[in-house]
Amino acid sequence: MAPTVNHPPAVTFVDDHHGGHKVVDAAMYYGAGDAYHRSRTYSHSGIHGFNPRKLPAFQEDWHLRPRRLSHDEKSVSGPPRRFLIDVEETIRVVLEQEDTDGDFQISVTDAGPKMMALGTATSNGFKTFDIRGTYMLSNLLQELALARDHNRKRIVLDEARLTENPVDRLSRMIKTSFWHSLTRRIDGDGLEIITADPKNRTGRVNPRIYVPYGEPAMAEYYRKVAKEKPHMNLDVQVLPEKCDDPAFVKSLNSKPGLLALAMNEVDDGAGGKTLKGIPFIVPGARFNELYNWDSYFISLGLLVDGQVAMAKGMVEHFIFEIKHYGKILNGSRSYYLCRTQPPFLTDMALQIYNQLDQSDVDANRDWLKRAIRAAIKEYHTIWMAEPRLDPKTGLSRYRPDGLGIPPETEATHFTHILEPYAAKHGLSVLEFSEKYNDGILKEPKLDEYFLHDRAVRESGHDTTYRFEKRCANLGTIDLQCLLYKYEVDIGTAIREVFDDELDLEEDFPLSPFPPSVEAFANPNRESSKSRTQRSDEWFERADFRKQMIDKYLWNESKSLYFDYDTVAEKQILYESVTSFWALWAGCASEDQCWKLVSRSLKKFEVLGGLVSGTEESRGKISLDRPNRQWDYPYAWPPHQIMAWVGLERYGYLEEAQRLAYRFLYMMTTAFVDFNGVVPEKFDAVKLSHLVDAEYGNQGIDFKMVPREGFGWMNSAYQVGLSFLTSHMRRAVAACTSPEVFFGAGVSGVSGDGALTNNLPSDPLGLAMENLDISQSVTL
């Protein structure tokens, strides 16, 4: 008779004849208790604490491996392989053996053997199987970290989690994990996480929240939170009615804080009512607040992943910001009160509206009406009002108000600019900065420099040589395209959803049409007094803007759109990929589109997708003229997504798919080779996230397992997958280079569609070449 075996409490035995394994979210996979196999061949000694572990054999020791025995698992015909793992001990061994650079990640640049023996579950850990390669070992480290998150000491790990298709794995992690980790809420439960501001340079760590004028219930709510949570030392301040006065905003630089956002009234569980913050997604890393154009691209990914409510909530915040702060803010911190960002609200609202639950059509219609009304207010009071509007041309510009030095930048960011002025006054840079910010020292040329610098930050493209020392004067192609889309979207919504009539509730000045110096000089704008909006006016505005785009920005001889300097009254011939935003907005003619695709696309297309601008326009890089992150050779998700959608809109689906393949290939190879990294941006020529631009990269500093990715890069992956065929998706998962997949060279496309400009395409070779990034600056 077999002896009785005493098991530890809560032990769960797993069936030896386990069928297929579907890879599920970590919370579901590791949420149960510790699991053990009922071994028929070996004792249950492992249950009582003994954990047999066999060190890996490699190099000259390969011949010491025992011969395969009949009871070993076989992946070909047997059940799926599973491993019995001691979590903490295996983490220690993996890091000790494989993480040779000590960054708590397993990447292609680590010099370990890239092989580890794991005990099989059916043998209770006595028999081992080798895990090989960067991808499987980094996945192992990630799975162990996730098991530790769930307080697991010992796990049975399916090999399928280590060999998971990388495209499926990354897409799954974005959908089930990254969005959740990037979710924030501004209320009593969420304040401690979101008040942390990595950009705060004041040294003050106590959180502060600014509540807008006219929201007494919200102010009282936060005062109650401060009283109930004294450990937070929460400072609650109420803003004045005009909270974006430049002098007032500058006065907040020494006491920065979070700006309150929209809230819902909910039951408090005791028969009363309380407020609860509407959740939203932040970009990630050092950007721990709600951002404007990031949120648009994030919302596209959320919609792909079925998170309509989350995307809808972000529109609620933008409606709230327009009402209380006068604009959709660059970000929801006090130092952003004078600054907005590229406008995407109408398309964002319409995309969400089309996916709302159709069980309550009237509620959906009312919600869209609120969003369109807010967009109309933003359009008239921000983009079609001075100083952002240039009445002479009718073009709008990024031209925010503001005084002094932008406070959210690194302490040394402007040192090279301030040093000559400090020397002129016989002061240190710090002393000069303080006196300049306080208005004691007047420097008109420095004022103009910071006007353009703030405009660059408002444009979202901070920074680029395209905009340096002139951004506030430019009618950019990207902004005109976005406002054209506003005009078409508003007109379409009024005509199709609101029976061609929409009344405005708020009282704000309406811009004259067509815009001109004379119209803005005339205080009696009778033609613009109507508070009832109809579609024909908005379509006329769109037609007028298209005419101005063609007149001032289109260059027929170069087959490209360029920015227009409204002060110098000339085009700035800096080649920018934002020219393709005209396809997204629909303001390019069929002929203009054909010329953009056939003649200009090749200027921006490289191995990893589309670069921000051309190398020729950027110019030479040196120690005195360093790289800017929105220039060549860097690639950003917004530029990719806008081009994909625009090309598809005009019928160039193959080009859109090719560009999507390139970008997703670059993302996937980085994910496979660098422990699951999903960064803010890429060097698309070298296929590297190890960039040497002024701000480095975000989303790469994590230990063992990626937690967030980066907001709009997550979206680019999910949206990009929707452009790929099944064949393309399989090829990306196999890390098949675009050169191989499309059967040609790199970098651009010639007139007949053949790729040109041969460059090395091996991702490992490129990564190793780019390791010493200090060598990549041309002297």
N, C-alpha and C positions, 0 to 999 in steps of 0.2 A: 504494500500500500504506500502510495507516495506521501511524503511528509507534507504537513500543512505549511503553506507559504504565507507569512505575514507581510502585507503590503502597507506602505506608508498611507496616511490619510489622503483621500481625494485622488488616488491614482486612477488613471484611465488607461485601459489597454486598447491598443489599436489592432484591428484585424490584420493578420499577416497577408491576407489575400486582398489587400486594398486595391481598389480599381483605379481608374484614371484620376488624376488630380487637376482640378480647375483652380488656377491661381486666383486667389481672392485677396481682398483688402487685409492688411496686417491686423487690424482690430478684430476681424472675424477669425483669422487664422490663428492668432496667438491669444485670443481672448479666453479660450478654455484653459483648463488646468494642465499640469504636466502629463505627458503621455508616454507609455512604455509598450514594447512589443512582448508578446508571449513567445519566448524563444523555445523551440523544441530541442535544440541541440546543446545550448549552454545554460549554465545556472543563472539564477536571477540575482547574481551578486551586485549588479549595477544598481538595483533598486535600493540596496542597503547602503549606498554611498560609494562603493568602489566603482571607479570610472576608468576602465582600461583604455589607454590611449597609445597609439602607435605613431612614432615620429615619422615624418615623410622620408622616403628614400629617393635620392636623386643623384645626378651626375654619376660618379664612379660606383655608387652603392646600388645601382639598379639591379644587379644580379642577386642581391640579397633578398629580393622580394620572394615570399612563399608562392608556390604554385597555386593556381586557382583550384579550389576544391568544388565538389559537386554541389554543396549547399550554398555557395556564393550566389548573390543575385546576378542576373544577367539582364542587361538592358534590352537585348534583342527580342527575346521571347518571354522572359519572366515578367513579373509585376513591376511597376515603376519603382525605381530605386529610392530608398529613404534612409536618412542618416539619424543616428542617435547622438545628440550633441549636448555637452555641458557648456552652457552659454558663456559664463565668465572666463573659464579656462580657455575656450576656443578663441574668444576675443583676444586674450592675452597672447596666445600662440600666433594668431594671424598677424597681429600688429608687430610682434617681435620679429617674426620671420620675413614678412612681406613689406611692411611700411618702412622702407629704408630711409625716407626723407623726413619721417616724424610728423607728417601732417594729418594723421588719422584717416588717410584715404589710401586706397590701393589703385594706383594708376600705371600707365605704360612707362612712366618715368622712374618708377621704383625698380630697384635692382635685385629684388628677392628672386627666389627660384620659380615663383609663380606656379607652385604645386603644393598641395596639402592633402594628406590622407585623412579621411573621415570614416568613423566606424559605422557600419551598416546597422540599421535598426533590427533586421531579422536575426542578426547574430548578437544582438545586445551589445554592440560596440566592439566585439572581438575581431571581426573581420573588417577590413578597410577597403575603401575605394578612393582613387586619386581625383581630386578636384584640380583642374588645370586652367591656367590662363587668367589674364587680368579681369575679364568680365565676370567669370564665375567666382573668383575670389573676392572681388569688390561686392558682388551680390551677396556672397556669404557674410561679409562684414556688415552689410546693410541689414540683412535678415536677423543677424545676431543682435544688432543695436535695437531693432524693432521688438525682438523678443524681450530684451532687457527693459524696454519701455513698458511692457506688459508684465513685468516682475516675474518672468519665466526664468527658472534656474536650469531646466533641462527640457529640450524640445526634440520632437521627431520632425525632421525637416525634409520635405519632398525635394528631390533633385530638380523637379520642374521649376521650382522657385529660383534656382541657380542658373538654369539654362533657358529661362523664359525669353521668348522672342523680345528683343530690345525695344522694338516699336510698341508692342503691346504693353510691355512693362512701363515704359515712360508715360504712355498715354493713360494707363491705369493709375499710376502714381499721381499724375496731374489731377485726374478726375476725383480720386478718392482720398488723396492726402494733401497735395500742395494747396488746393483752393481752401481747404479747411484751415491749414496753418497760416494762410495769409488773411484770414477773416478777422476783422476787428469790429468792435462796437463801442460807441461812446455813451456809457452809462455807468452805474455803480459797479456792475460786474466786469466791465471791460476797460475801465479807466486805467488801471494799474499797468496794463500791457501797452496801451496806445500812447499814454503820456510820455513814455520813454522816447527821447528824441536824440538820436546819435549825432544830429547836426548842431545841437545846442553848444555854443562856444562860450557861454557865460560862466560856466562852472557851477551854476545853480542846478540842483537836481530835484528839488521839490516840484511836484507837478502843478501846473496852473491851467485853468480852462477859462476861456473868454466866451461869454454868452451874449448873443446879439440883443440889441435894443428891441423892445416890444415883445419879449418872451419871458414875462415874469414867472410863469409856472415852471419854466425850464431852469431859471436862475434859482428858484426856491428848491427845486429837486436837487440840484448839485450842492447847494448849501447843506441840505439834509444828508447827502452822501458824505460830505466833508465832516459833518458832525458824527455820523455813525461809524466812520472809518478814520479816526484821528491819526492812525499810524501813517496815512498817506500824506498828511500835511498839505492837503489839496487847497489851493488858493483859487477862489471863485471870483471872477471879475465880470462886470457888465459893460459892454462896449457902448460908446455914444451912438446916436442915431446915424451920423455920418462917420462911419468907422474906417473909411479908406482915405481920409485926409493924409497926405504924405508926411506932414510934420507929426501928426499923431502916431502914424504907423512907425516912424523912426523912433519915437519916444518909447515904443514897446521893445526895441531891440535889446535893452538890458533886462527885460523881464518877459522873455518869449513864452508863449503858451499855445495850447491846442485850441482850435475854434470848434464850438459846439456845432453839431449837425442835426439833421432831422430825427425826430423821435415819434413813436406811436404811444397812444394812451391805451393801457392794458389794465386788467384786473390785478389788484395787489394780493389776492388770496384771502383778504380779510373783509371783503365786502366793499372795498373802496377802489380807487383808481390810482395808478402811478404811471410813470413814463418809462419807456424802454427804448434804447437806441436801435436804429435800423442797421443791421449788419452790412458791411461792405468789404471789398477786397483792396488791400494795399499792394503797391508794387513789390515790396520786400527789401531785405537787407537794410540799408540806412534810410530807406524811404518808408517810414512807418505811419503814414497818414494817407488821406484820400487825395489822389492826384487827378487832374483833369483828363488829358488825352490818354494817359495810361489806362484810365478807367474805361474809355471807349473800346480799346483793343482787348482789355481784359473781359469786357462784357461779351465780345464775340466768342471768346473761348468758353465763357460760362453758358452761352446759348447752345453751343455745340454739345456741351456736357449736360444739358437739360436743367441748368440752374437758373431758370427764368426769374424766380422770385428775388434772387440775389442781385441780378442785373437790374431788375426793376427798382430795387431799393437804392441802387446807386444813382439812378435818375431822380429819385425823391430827394437825395442829398443835393443834387445840382439845382433842382427847383428851389430848395431851401436856401442855397447859397446865393442865387440870383435875387431872391426876395430880400434877404437880410444883409448880404455883403456886397450887393450890386453887380456881381459877376460870378462866373464859375471860376474858382480860384485855382491858381497854379498848384497849390496844396493847402490843406486845412490847418495851417499854422499862422500865428499872428504876423510873421514877417512876410507873408504872401498876400496881405490884404490889398495891396495896390496892383497885383499882377494876376493876369489870367493866363490861359494857354490855348493852343489850337482848338477851335470850336467844332465839336462833333455831336452836340446834343440831339439835333433833329434825327439824324440817321440812327443814333443809339436808341431813341425813343420809338421810332417806327419799326426797327428790327425787333424790339421787345414786344411792341403792340401786336405784331403779326404772330407771335408765339404765345400770347396770353390765352388762358383757359376761356373758351368761347361760351361757357355756361352763363356768364353775366356780361353781355355785350354792352349794356349801358354803363356799367362801372368801368369797363375797359375804355370806352369812348371818353368818359369824364377824365380818366387818368391821362389819356393822350392829350386832351384839351388843356389840362394844366401844364403839361410839358411843352406843348407848342406855344402857349401864351408866354411861358418863361423864356423860350427861345426867341420869341418876337421882341420881348423886352431887352434881352441881351443884345440882339442884333442892332436895335435902334440906339440904345444907350451906351454901348461899348464899341461895336465895330463900325457903326455908321455915325459916330459922333467924334468930334475932335477931342484929343489930339491923334487918335488912331486913324481917323479918316483924313485923307488928303483931298480937300474939295476940288482942287484943280484937275486932278485926273479921275476922281471917283474911286481910287484904289484905297484899300484899307491896309494898315500897317500894324506891326507889333510895336507899340509905343507906350509903355506903362508909365504911370507917375511913380515918384519915389525920390528919396533923398539919401545921400551918403552911400556907404559901401554895403553891398548885399551881405547880410549877417550870416547867411546859412553856409557860406563857403568856408573852406579850410583857412586857418589863420594866416598861412603864407601864400594864399592863392594870388593875391594882388601885390605881393612885395616888389616884384620887378617893375610894376607900374608906379608904385608909390615912392620908391627910393629916390628918384630925381627930385620930386617935389619936397620930400623930407629934407634932402640935402640943401635944397634952395633956401629952406627956412632954418637950417641948422638944427634939425630935430631928428630923433630916431623915427623909424617908420611907425612904431606904436604911438609915440607922442603926436606925430603928425596926423595919424588916422583919427585919434580922439578929437583933436582940434578941428579937423576937417568935418567930421561927423557932427560936431556940435555947432558948426556954422561960424566958428571963430576965424578960420582961415578960408578965404574965398579963392577958388581955382576954377574958372569957367571951362577951361579945356578938360579938366578932370571931371567936371559935371557932365560934359558931353560924352566923355568916355563911359561913365557909368550909366548914362541914359541908354547908350547902345548896348552896354553889358546887360542891363535889366531887360532890354528888348530881346536879346538873344535868349535869355532864360524864359521869357514869355513865349517865345517861338517854340520852345521844347527842344531846340537843336543847340543845346549848350555843351560844348562850344564848337565853332567851325570857322575856318578862314573865309568862308562864304559871307559871313555876317560881321566879321571883325571891324569895329570902329565905324559901322554904317547901318546896322540892322534897323534902327528906329526910323530910318529914312526910306526903307525898302518896301515897296508893294510886292510881296513875295508871291510866287506862283502857288505855293501850297495854301496860303491864306485865302487868296482869291478863289481857288477851287473849293475850299471848305465853305465859303460864304455863298458861292453859286449853288452848292448843294443845299445850304440852308434855305435859300430862296425857292428852289424847286421843291424841296421837301415841304416847306410851309404851304406853298401854293397847292401842292398835291393833297396834303392833309385837309386843307380847308375845302377843296373841291370834292374830294372823294369821301371824307368822313363826316364833315360838318355842314354838308349841303350848301357849300359855297358861301358860308357866312359865319364869321367868328367874331364875337364881341370881346373887346379887351376890358378887363376889370380894373387893373391898376392904372394910375395916372402917371404917365411918363412922356417926355417929349418924343415925337416921331420925327425921323429924319426926312428932309425934303427929297423929292424925287423928280427929275434926276438930280443927283448931288452936284453942286457947283458952288463956287465962291460966292456968287450973287445970292443964291438960294439960302446959304447959311448966314449971310450977312443980313438977310431980311427977317426981322423979328416976327412978322405976320406970316406964318407958314400955313395959310388957310387950306392949301391943297393937301396938307398932311394932318389935318385935325381930326379926320374921321376915326372913330374908335371901333368901327365895324370893318373887319378885314375881309377882303374877297380875293379869290385866287388870281384874277387877272393882274392885279397890281404886283403880286409876287412874281408872276411869270414875266412881267415887263421888267422888273428889277433884274431877274436872272438874264434876260436877253441883253439888257444894258451892260451887265457885268461881263458877259461873254464878249461883247463888242470891245470893251476896255481891255480884256485879257488879250484878245487878238491884236489890238492896236499897240499896246505897250509891252506885252510879255512874249508874244510869239515871234520867233525868228525864223523866217522862211528859209533863208540860205543855210542855216545850221540845223534845221529840222528839230528844234527844241524850244521849250519855254525857258525864259530867263527872268530873274527878278528885275524890277524897275526902280531906280533911285529917283525918288520924287523931288529931291533937292538938286542933285546934279542933272536931273532930267535926261537920263540915259539908261539903257540896259546894262546890267552888270553881267558880264559874260562868264559867270562861274557855272559850270555844268553840274546840275543837281538832279538826283534821281526823283526828287519831288515833282519834276515835270510830268511824271506818269500819274500823278494825282488827278490830272485833268481827265484821264480815262475813268478813274473811280467816280469822279463827280459827273462825268458825262458832258463836259463843256468843250471837248475836242470834236472837230468834225471828223468824218470818216477818212478824209485825205490827211488831216493832221495826225490822226492815229496811225495810219499806214506809214507815214514818214517817221514817227516816233519809234515804231516797232522795227521797221526795216533798216533805218539809218542810225538811230541813236541808242537803241537798246544795247548794242554790242559795246558801247562805251562804259556801261555800268555792270555788265554781266561777267562774273568771275566764277571760279570753281565752286565757291560756297553760296552763290546767290547774287544779290545786287548790292554793290557798295554805295555809300551815301553820295559820293561825288567822284569825279575822275581824278586820276593822279596828276594829269596836266593842269587842271584848275587849282588843285591844292598847292602845287609848287614843291620845291625842294625842302626837305626836312633837315634841320641841323640842331646843334645844342641851343642856339639862340632862337630857333624856330621849330619848336617841338610839335609832335603830332597832336591833332585835335580829334576828339572822339567821334564827332559827327562828320568826319572827312574820310577819304580813301585812306586805308583799306578796310574800314570798319563797316559792318552790316548790322542793321537794326530791324527788329520785328515790324515796326510800323511801315517802313518802306517796302518790306516784302509783301505784307498783307494787302496794302493799297495797290501795289502793282498786280498781284494775282487777281484781285477782284476786278480791277480796271481792265486788264487784258481779257478776262473772261467776258466782261460786259460787252466788249467790242468784237467778240467772236474769235479771239486769239487764244483758244483754250490750250492748245499744245504748248505755246510759249509760257502760259501761266503754269501748266503742269511741270514743265522743265525747270522753271525757276523755283517752284515749290519743292521739287525733288532735290535740287541743289542745297537749298537751305535746310531741309529736313535731314539730308545726308550729313551735313556738317553738324547738326545738333545730335544726331544719333551716334556718330563716331565719337564725339566728345563724351556723350553719355556712357558709351561702352568702354572707352579708354581711360576715363577720368572719374571713376567711382560715382557715376550718375549725375554729373554736374549739369545744371541748366543755368547758364549765365545771363547777364543783362544784355550782352552784345558779343560779337565775334570779330576777329580779323578774318575776313572771308577769303583772303588770298592765301594765307598760311593755314587756314582751317584751325585757328587757335583761339581759345578764350583767354590766353595769357597775353593780354594787350598792354602796350606801353603808353597809352593815352593819358591825359592829365588826371583823370579820376580813377584809373585802373579799371577794375571790373567788379560788379556786384553779383551776389548769388553764388560765389565760389568758396566762401569761408564757412564750411560746415565740418562736423566731425562724424565720421563713419557712415552716416546716411543723410542724403539731401532731404531737407524738411519742407522747403518752400518752392524751389526752383526760382523763377523770377516772373512776375505777373504777366507782362506782355509776351515774354518768350514762351511761357506755358501756352498762351493762347495761339501763338504762331504755330506751335506743333499741332494742336488740336484742329485749328482751321486748315493748316496745310495738308493734313491727312485727308481732309474732305476733297482735296483737289486730285489726289493720287488714285490711279487705278489699282486693282488688287495686285497686278504684276509689279507695279512701281513700289507698292508698299512692301512686298516680299523682298525686292531688290534693296530697298533702304534698310530693311531689317538685317540683310546679309552684308551691309556696309559696302555695297557695290558702288564704286566711284562713278560720278556722272560721265567721266571720260569713257569708261567701259560701257555703261548703260546706254549712253546716247551715241557711242561709237565714233568719237572724234576727240579733238584736243580740248583746250581749256578756255578760259578767260572771256571770250566774247563770241559773237556769231557774225560771220560774214554775210554779205548780202544774200547768198544762196542758202543760208541757214547752217553752214558748216562752222564748227567751233574752231577757234584759232588760238595762237599764242601759247605754245606748249610750256607748261609749268609742272613741277613735281606734284603728284596727286596722292601719294601714299600718306594717309593720315598719321601713321606712326612716325614716318620720316619727317613730316612737317612739324609734328609736336616736338620731336627731339631737337630739330633744328631751331625751334623757337624757345627752347628752354632758357637759354641765357638771353633774356629779353633786353638786358642792358647793352647787348652788342647790336641791337636792331636799329639803332638810330644812326643815320648816315652823317658822318662828320664832314 
